[in-house]
Amino acid sequence: MSISAYASAMSGIASATSRFEASAVRTARAPLDDLAGETVERITAETELKASVAVLRTADEMTGTLLDMLA
């Protein structure tokens, strides 16, 4: 486990949030242009966000375990 796990998770969270927001804005501006495509985009962004949060939680748990072992 390293700092890169945290950086990777935070990058994924930022990317997913940005993708979701951009899709929501496009849908609000033109709701009928590509509703199905934008729905898929938001679901994909949500899945990416959940995966990144799981990476962050796992890295945090591993850090806690390592600190417990060193204590």
The first five atom37 places (N, CA, C, CB, O) and aatype in JSON, in Angstrom:
{
  "aatype": [12, 15, 9, 15, 0, 18, 0, 15, 0, 12, 15, 7, 9, 0, 15, 0, 16, 15, 1, 13, 6, 0, 15, 0, 19, 1, 16, 0, 1, 0, 14, 10, 3, 3, 10, 0, 7, 6, 16, 19, 6, 1, 9, 16, 0, 6, 16, 6, 10, 11, 0, 15, 19, 0, 19, 10, 1, 16, 0, 3, 6, 12, 16, 7, 16, 10, 10, 3, 12, 10, 0],
  "atom_mask": [
    [1, 1, 1, 1, 1],
    [1, 1, 1, 1, 1],
    [1, 1, 1, 1, 1],
    [1, 1, 1, 1, 1],
    [1, 1, 1, 1, 1],
    [1, 1, 1, 1, 1],
    [1, 1, 1, 1, 1],
    [1, 1, 1, 1, 1],
    [1, 1, 1, 1, 1],
    [1, 1, 1, 1, 1],
    [1, 1, 1, 1, 1],
    [1, 1, 1, 0, 1],
    [1, 1, 1, 1, 1],
    [1, 1, 1, 1, 1],
    [1, 1, 1, 1, 1],
    [1, 1, 1, 1, 1],
    [1, 1, 1, 1, 1],
    [1, 1, 1, 1, 1],
    [1, 1, 1, 1, 1],
    [1, 1, 1, 1, 1],
    [1, 1, 1, 1, 1],
    [1, 1, 1, 1, 1],
    [1, 1, 1, 1, 1],
    [1, 1, 1, 1, 1],
    [1, 1, 1, 1, 1],
    [1, 1, 1, 1, 1],
    [1, 1, 1, 1, 1],
    [1, 1, 1, 1, 1],
    [1, 1, 1, 1, 1],
    [1, 1, 1, 1, 1],
    [1, 1, 1, 1, 1],
    [1, 1, 1, 1, 1],
    [1, 1, 1, 1, 1],
    [1, 1, 1, 1, 1],
    [1, 1, 1, 1, 1],
    [1, 1, 1, 1, 1],
    [1, 1, 1, 0, 1],
    [1, 1, 1, 1, 1],
    [1, 1, 1, 1, 1],
    [1, 1, 1, 1, 1],
    [1, 1, 1, 1, 1],
    [1, 1, 1, 1, 1],
    [1, 1, 1, 1, 1],
    [1, 1, 1, 1, 1],
    [1, 1, 1, 1, 1],
    [1, 1, 1, 1, 1],
    [1, 1, 1, 1, 1],
    [1, 1, 1, 1, 1],
    [1, 1, 1, 1, 1],
    [1, 1, 1, 1, 1],
    [1, 1, 1, 1, 1],
    [1, 1, 1, 1, 1],
    [1, 1, 1, 1, 1],
    [1, 1, 1, 1, 1],
    [1, 1, 1, 1, 1],
    [1, 1, 1, 1, 1],
    [1, 1, 1, 1, 1],
    [1, 1, 1, 1, 1],
    [1, 1, 1, 1, 1],
    [1, 1, 1, 1, 1],
    [1, 1, 1, 1, 1],
    [1, 1, 1, 1, 1],
    [1, 1, 1, 1, 1],
    [1, 1, 1, 0, 1],
    [1, 1, 1, 1, 1],
    [1, 1, 1, 1, 1],
    [1, 1, 1, 1, 1],
    [1, 1, 1, 1, 1],
    [1, 1, 1, 1, 1],
    [1, 1, 1, 1, 1],
    [1, 1, 1, 1, 1]
  ],
  "atom_positions": [
    [[0.85, -1.17, 0.0], [0.0, 0.0, 0.0], [0.89, 1.23, 0.0], [-0.96, 0.0, 1.21], [1.91, 1.28, 0.69]],
    [[0.51, 2.19, -0.77], [1.3, 3.41, -0.82], [0.4, 4.61, -1.02], [2.35, 3.33, -1.94], [-0.82, 4.5, -1.15]],
    [[1.04, 5.75, -1.05], [0.31, 6.99, -1.27], [-0.38, 6.96, -2.63], [1.25, 8.2, -1.17], [-1.42, 7.6, -2.81]],
    [[0.19, 6.24, -3.59], [-0.41, 6.22, -4.92], [-1.82, 5.63, -4.9], [0.48, 5.42, -5.87], [-2.64, 6.0, -5.75]],
    [[-2.13, 4.75, -3.97], [-3.49, 4.22, -3.87], [-4.46, 5.34, -3.51], [-3.57, 3.08, -2.82], [-5.56, 5.43, -4.06]],
    [[-4.04, 6.2, -2.59], [-4.89, 7.34, -2.22], [-5.03, 8.31, -3.39], [-4.29, 8.07, -0.99], [-6.12, 8.79, -3.68]],
    [[-3.91, 8.58, -4.06], [-3.94, 9.51, -5.19], [-4.81, 8.96, -6.32], [-2.52, 9.78, -5.71], [-5.57, 9.7, -6.94]],
    [[-4.69, 7.68, -6.57], [-5.49, 7.05, -7.61], [-6.98, 7.12, -7.27], [-5.05, 5.59, -7.82], [-7.81, 7.42, -8.13]],
    [[-7.31, 6.84, -6.04], [-8.71, 6.88, -5.61], [-9.27, 8.3, -5.71], [-8.84, 6.37, -4.17], [-10.38, 8.5, -6.2]],
    [[-8.5, 9.27, -5.26], [-8.98, 10.65, -5.31], [-9.12, 11.13, -6.75], [-8.01, 11.57, -4.55], [-10.06, 11.87, -7.07]],
    [[-8.21, 10.72, -7.63], [-8.31, 11.06, -9.04], [-9.57, 10.44, -9.65], [-7.06, 10.59, -9.8], [-10.28, 11.09, -10.42]],
    [[-9.85, 9.19, -9.31], [-11.05, 8.53, -9.8], [-12.32, 9.2, -9.31], [0.0, 0.0, 0.0], [-13.29, 9.33, -10.07]],
    [[-12.33, 9.61, -8.06], [-13.49, 10.3, -7.49], [-13.72, 11.63, -8.22], [-13.29, 10.53, -5.97], [-14.85, 11.97, -8.57]],
    [[-12.64, 12.38, -8.43], [-12.76, 13.66, -9.12], [-13.24, 13.47, -10.56], [-11.4, 14.41, -9.11], [-14.1, 14.21, -11.04]],
    [[-12.7, 12.47, -11.23], [-13.09, 12.2, -12.61], [-14.56, 11.79, -12.7], [-12.22, 11.1, -13.2], [-15.29, 12.3, -13.55]],
    [[-14.99, 10.9, -11.83], [-16.37, 10.43, -11.85], [-17.35, 11.57, -11.55], [-16.57, 9.3, -10.85], [-18.39, 11.69, -12.18]],
    [[-16.99, 12.39, -10.58], [-17.84, 13.52, -10.22], [-17.97, 14.49, -11.38], [-17.28, 14.25, -8.98], [-19.06, 14.98, -11.68]],
    [[-16.86, 14.77, -12.03], [-16.85, 15.67, -13.17], [-17.68, 15.11, -14.33], [-15.42, 15.94, -13.63], [-18.45, 15.84, -14.95]],
    [[-17.52, 13.82, -14.63], [-18.28, 13.19, -15.71], [-19.77, 13.21, -15.41], [-17.81, 11.74, -15.92], [-20.58, 13.5, -16.3]],
    [[-20.15, 12.92, -14.18], [-21.56, 12.9, -13.8], [-22.15, 14.3, -13.94], [-21.73, 12.39, -12.35], [-23.23, 14.47, -14.51]],
    [[-21.43, 15.29, -13.43], [-21.93, 16.67, -13.49], [-22.07, 17.14, -14.94], [-21.0, 17.6, -12.73], [-23.08, 17.77, -15.29]],
    [[-21.09, 16.85, -15.77], [-21.14, 17.27, -17.18], [-22.34, 16.62, -17.88], [-19.83, 16.9, -17.9], [-23.02, 17.27, -18.67]],
    [[-22.58, 15.35, -17.6], [-23.71, 14.65, -18.19], [-25.03, 15.26, -17.73], [-23.66, 13.16, -17.85], [-25.96, 15.44, -18.52]],
    [[-25.11, 15.57, -16.45], [-26.34, 16.18, -15.92], [-26.6, 17.54, -16.57], [-26.23, 16.33, -14.39], [-27.75, 17.88, -16.87]],
    [[-25.55, 18.31, -16.77], [-25.7, 19.63, -17.4], [-26.17, 19.47, -18.85], [-24.37, 20.42, -17.35], [-27.07, 20.18, -19.3]],
    [[-25.56, 18.53, -19.58], [-25.98, 18.31, -20.97], [-27.44, 17.88, -21.03], [-25.09, 17.24, -21.64], [-28.18, 18.32, -21.91]],
    [[-27.85, 17.03, -20.11], [-29.25, 16.57, -20.09], [-30.2, 17.72, -19.75], [-29.42, 15.42, -19.07], [-31.28, 17.82, -20.32]],
    [[-29.79, 18.58, -18.82], [-30.64, 19.72, -18.45], [-30.79, 20.7, -19.6], [-30.05, 20.43, -17.23], [-31.85, 21.29, -19.78]],
    [[-29.74, 20.87, -20.38], [-29.79, 21.82, -21.5], [-30.6, 21.3, -22.67], [-28.39, 22.16, -21.96], [-31.31, 22.06, -23.34]],
    [[-30.49, 20.01, -22.93], [-31.2, 19.41, -24.07], [-31.67, 18.01, -23.68], [-30.28, 19.36, -25.35], [-31.03, 17.02, -24.05]],
    [[-32.77, 17.92, -22.94], [-33.19, 16.65, -22.36], [-33.44, 15.52, -23.36], [-34.42, 16.86, -21.59], [-33.27, 14.35, -23.02]],
    [[-33.83, 15.83, -24.56], [-34.19, 14.78, -25.5], [-33.12, 14.49, -26.55], [-35.46, 15.15, -26.2], [-33.32, 13.63, -27.42]],
    [[-31.98, 15.18, -26.49], [-30.93, 14.95, -27.49], [-30.37, 13.54, -27.44], [-29.81, 15.95, -27.29], [-30.34, 12.85, -28.46]],
    [[-29.93, 13.11, -26.27], [-29.34, 11.77, -26.13], [-29.59, 11.26, -24.72], [-27.8, 11.79, -26.45], [-28.66, 10.99, -23.96]],
    [[-30.85, 11.14, -24.38], [-31.22, 10.77, -23.02], [-30.65, 9.42, -22.63], [-32.73, 10.75, -22.88], [-30.14, 9.26, -21.52]],
    [[-30.73, 8.44, -23.51], [-30.22, 7.1, -23.19], [-28.71, 7.13, -23.01], [-30.59, 6.11, -24.31], [-28.19, 6.54, -22.06]],
    [[-28.0, 7.82, -23.9], [-26.54, 7.9, -23.79], [-26.1, 8.61, -22.53], [0.0, 0.0, 0.0], [-25.13, 8.19, -21.89]],
    [[-26.79, 9.66, -22.16], [-26.45, 10.4, -20.94], [-26.78, 9.6, -19.69], [-27.19, 11.75, -20.91], [-26.07, 9.68, -18.69]],
    [[-27.85, 8.81, -19.75], [-28.18, 7.95, -18.62], [-27.08, 6.91, -18.41], [-29.54, 7.26, -18.84], [-26.66, 6.65, -17.28]],
    [[-26.62, 6.33, -19.5], [-25.51, 5.37, -19.42], [-24.26, 6.05, -18.88], [-25.23, 4.73, -20.81], [-23.54, 5.47, -18.06]],
    [[-23.98, 7.26, -19.32], [-22.82, 8.01, -18.84], [-22.88, 8.24, -17.33], [-22.72, 9.36, -19.57], [-21.88, 8.08, -16.64]],
    [[-24.06, 8.6, -16.84], [-24.19, 8.83, -15.39], [-24.07, 7.54, -14.6], [-25.54, 9.51, -15.08], [-23.48, 7.53, -13.51]],
    [[-24.62, 6.45, -15.12], [-24.49, 5.16, -14.44], [-23.02, 4.72, -14.41], [-25.37, 4.08, -15.13], [-22.54, 4.2, -13.4]],
    [[-22.33, 4.93, -15.52], [-20.91, 4.6, -15.58], [-20.11, 5.45, -14.59], [-20.36, 4.8, -17.01], [-19.23, 4.94, -13.9]],
    [[-20.41, 6.73, -14.52], [-19.73, 7.62, -13.58], [-20.01, 7.2, -12.15], [-20.18, 9.08, -13.8], [-19.12, 7.24, -11.3]],
    [[-21.24, 6.78, -11.86], [-21.59, 6.31, -10.52], [-20.79, 5.06, -10.16], [-23.11, 6.03, -10.43], [-20.31, 4.93, -9.04]],
    [[-20.67, 4.14, -11.11], [-19.9, 2.92, -10.88], [-18.43, 3.24, -10.65], [-20.06, 1.96, -12.07], [-17.79, 2.65, -9.77]],
    [[-17.9, 4.17, -11.44], [-16.5, 4.6, -11.26], [-16.3, 5.21, -9.88], [-16.11, 5.61, -12.35], [-15.29, 4.96, -9.22]],
    [[-17.26, 6.01, -9.45], [-17.18, 6.63, -8.13], [-17.18, 5.58, -7.03], [-18.34, 7.61, -7.92], [-16.37, 5.64, -6.11]],
    [[-18.08, 4.61, -7.13], [-18.15, 3.55, -6.11], [-16.85, 2.75, -6.06], [-19.32, 2.62, -6.4], [-16.38, 2.4, -4.98]],
    [[-16.28, 2.46, -7.23], [-15.02, 1.71, -7.27], [-13.89, 2.52, -6.63], [-14.65, 1.34, -8.72], [-13.07, 1.97, -5.9]],
    [[-13.84, 3.8, -6.91], [-12.79, 4.66, -6.35], [-12.93, 4.79, -4.83], [-12.84, 6.05, -6.99], [-11.94, 4.81, -4.11]],
    [[-14.16, 4.87, -4.36], [-14.4, 4.92, -2.91], [-13.97, 3.6, -2.27], [-15.89, 5.22, -2.61], [-13.42, 3.6, -1.16]],
    [[-14.22, 2.49, -2.94], [-13.79, 1.18, -2.42], [-12.27, 1.11, -2.33], [-14.32, 0.04, -3.31], [-11.73, 0.58, -1.36]],
    [[-11.58, 1.65, -3.33], [-10.11, 1.68, -3.29], [-9.64, 2.53, -2.11], [-9.54, 2.25, -4.63], [-8.72, 2.14, -1.39]],
    [[-10.27, 3.67, -1.91], [-9.91, 4.56, -0.81], [-10.13, 3.88, 0.54], [-10.71, 5.86, -0.89], [-9.28, 3.95, 1.42]],
    [[-11.27, 3.23, 0.7], [-11.55, 2.52, 1.96], [-10.55, 1.4, 2.2], [-12.98, 1.94, 1.93], [-10.05, 1.23, 3.32]],
    [[-10.24, 0.63, 1.16], [-9.3, -0.46, 1.3], [-7.92, 0.05, 1.68], [-9.22, -1.28, 0.02], [-7.26, -0.51, 2.55]],
    [[-7.47, 1.11, 1.03], [-6.17, 1.69, 1.35], [-6.15, 2.19, 2.79], [-5.84, 2.85, 0.39], [-5.16, 2.02, 3.49]],
    [[-7.25, 2.79, 3.23], [-7.34, 3.27, 4.61], [-7.3, 2.1, 5.59], [-8.63, 4.08, 4.8], [-6.63, 2.18, 6.62]],
    [[-8.02, 1.03, 5.29], [-8.01, -0.14, 6.16], [-6.62, -0.77, 6.22], [-9.03, -1.18, 5.68], [-6.17, -1.2, 7.28]],
    [[-5.96, -0.84, 5.07], [-4.61, -1.41, 5.04], [-3.63, -0.56, 5.85], [-4.12, -1.55, 3.6], [-2.77, -1.1, 6.55]],
    [[-3.77, 0.75, 5.76], [-2.92, 1.63, 6.55], [-3.17, 1.41, 8.04], [-3.16, 3.09, 6.18], [-2.23, 1.35, 8.83]],
    [[-4.44, 1.3, 8.42], [-4.78, 1.04, 9.82], [-4.22, -0.28, 10.31], [0.0, 0.0, 0.0], [-3.69, -0.35, 11.41]],
    [[-4.33, -1.32, 9.48], [-3.79, -2.63, 9.84], [-2.27, -2.54, 10.01], [-4.15, -3.68, 8.78], [-1.72, -3.09, 10.97]],
    [[-1.61, -1.87, 9.1], [-0.16, -1.73, 9.18], [0.25, -0.98, 10.45], [0.37, -1.01, 7.94], [1.2, -1.36, 11.12]],
    [[-0.47, 0.08, 10.77], [-0.17, 0.83, 11.99], [-0.41, -0.02, 13.24], [-1.03, 2.11, 12.04], [0.34, 0.06, 14.21]],
    [[-1.47, -0.83, 13.21], [-1.72, -1.73, 14.34], [-0.59, -2.73, 14.51], [-3.05, -2.47, 14.15], [-0.19, -3.04, 15.64]],
    [[-0.08, -3.24, 13.4], [1.0, -4.22, 13.46], [2.29, -3.6, 13.98], [1.23, -4.83, 12.08], [3.08, -4.27, 14.65]],
    [[2.5, -2.33, 13.68], [3.72, -1.64, 14.12], [3.63, -1.14, 15.55], [4.03, -0.48, 13.2], [4.65, -0.82, 16.17]],
    [[2.43, -1.05, 16.09], [2.23, -0.5, 17.44], [2.65, -1.49, 18.5], [0.77, -0.09, 17.66], [2.56, -1.2, 19.69]]
  ]
}
